[in-house]
Amino acid sequence: MATRTSRSTRRRAPLTRERVLRAAMALADQGGFDGLTMRRLAKELGVEAMSLYNHVASKDDLLDGMVDLVFAEIEPPPAGGDWRTAMRERAISTREALGRHRWAIGLMEGRATHGPANLALHDAVLGCLRAAGFSLPMTVHALSVQDAYIYGFALQERDMSPESADDFAAEAQRQMRDYRAVLDGYPNLVEVVGGYVAEVGYDYASEFVFGLDLILDGLDRLRAGDIRGAVAGRRPTASSP
């Protein structure tokens, strides 16, 4: 009875673009975007498929809206804060959002249509970098290297089957057993995978932050060079000391 009432309530709720996008996101979270059809989405919402087109022009428009919802979940840098803390928190927030919506990995930065959450986040990130003293060229470099790392890490994380440090340790132990006959020719794999990963595993979150801090350390040194160049009255470049 509770299930029937819930479905009835969902059918009676007015159809809006927001509701369509949220339902589509939930379905994509379950089975990926490729398995999402307008017919299936309509069934989930309790409406006819054609009625969806009053709120989304096409499946491509649907994806644009879904991607913008993911951007809306990412914490934007606050105005006036410490740039490094803001960039760190933005990166962690992005990885977490992509972990909740794995279908969005590879789709976030390549859309031709940009929604308000996308525009607001990018504007806030660029504003944070500029306020911190990065020159225009270095602002572009700084955004590019951070996003390449964040999205690349998320893609790698999505494609790996182990989900925890213990899972990684168990998988490393299995590989050491299964490949025992040929591992004599690969001493470095035995040392690192068998001697370390098989013992302690691999933790996504800590490894992500380790790499992120390396990038932020490098950017901070370049930022200092930009500021010194500005004070000296010369035009800063990416290679400025």
Secondary structure, 3 states (H helix, E strand, C coil): CHHHHHHHHHHHCCCCHHHHHHHHHHHHHHHCCCCCCHHHHHHHHCCCHHHHHHCCCCHHHHHHHHHHHHHHCCCCCCCCCCHHHHHHHHHHHHHHHHHHCHHHCCCCCCCCCCCHHHHHHHHHHHHHHHHCCCCHHHHHHHHHHHHHHHHHHHHHHHHCCCCCHHHHHHHHHHHHHHCCCCHHHCHHHHHHHHHHHHHHCCCHHHHHHHHHHHHHHHHHHHHHHHHHHHHHCCCCCCCCC
